[in-house]
Amino acid sequence: MPLVSIEANNIPVRSEGFQEDAVAYQEMLSCLESFDETDRTILAMLGAGHSYTEIQEVVSDISMANLRVKANRARIQLANCIGRKL
């Protein structure tokens, strides 16, 4: 198999933004450690695309209205922790 020259083919050695994304991800994980388990579950399930109804089945001890309030507050808290505005 012939060797391919990175320079000759203008192949980037690292993806632009990859390192920044990794740092942002670690920052987000660090912020989430301060959240209670319910808020982490809500955010994780919302991030995975689950509906509020599906989330309520998992976090069954709160009303739908309270679930929506908790989700909104958790999103705001996470955004503030990582230094972003919603």
N, C-alpha and C positions, 0 to 999 in steps of 0.2 A: 504494500500500500504506500503510495507516495506521500511525503510530508507536505502539509499545507502551511505556507508562510502567513503568519498573522499580519505582518506589516504589508505584504504585497496585496493581500485581499481586504485590507482595511477592516479587519475583524476587531471589534472592541474587546479589550481584555476584561473589563468589568461593565456591568450594566449601569447606566446612569440612574441614579436615584435608589439603587438597591440598598446601599449602606444607610442612606437617610431613612428609607422605609423600615429597615431593621431596627434602627435606633428608635423611631417613632413607635414601633410595635412593642419594644421592650419598655418604653415609657408608659404606654397604655397598660401593659400588664402590671407594672409597678403601681399605677394608680388604682387598678381594679383590686389589688390586695387589700386596700382600705375599705372596700365596699362590703356590705353584709352579703350573705349567701343568696338571699332572695333577689337583691339588686343585680348581682353578678349573673344569676340565672336568667333574669328578665332580659338584660342586655345581650347575653350570649344567644338567647333564643330569637330575639329581634334581629340580631346580626345575621343569624342563620336563615332568616326569612319566615319564621313561624308567625302565625296570626296571634292576636290577643287571646282568642278563644283557646288555642292550643297551649299558650303559656299559662292561662288560668287553670287548665287541667293539671299542669305540673305544680304550679304554685296555687294550690286550691284553697288556701285559708284567707284569701282576700277577694273583695268584690271586683267586678270589672272596672268600675269607676276608680277604685283605689289602685288597681293594677295600672291603669293609664296614667294616673298621677305619679305613681312610683317610677314608671318607665320614663316619663318626662323629666322628673327630678334627677334620676340616675344619669340620663343623657347630658343634662346641664352640668351635673357634678363632674362627670368624666371629661367633658369639653373644657371646663375650667381647670381641671387638674393637668391636662396636657397643653393648656395654653391656647385653646382655640375658641372661637365664638360660634354659637349656633345661629 
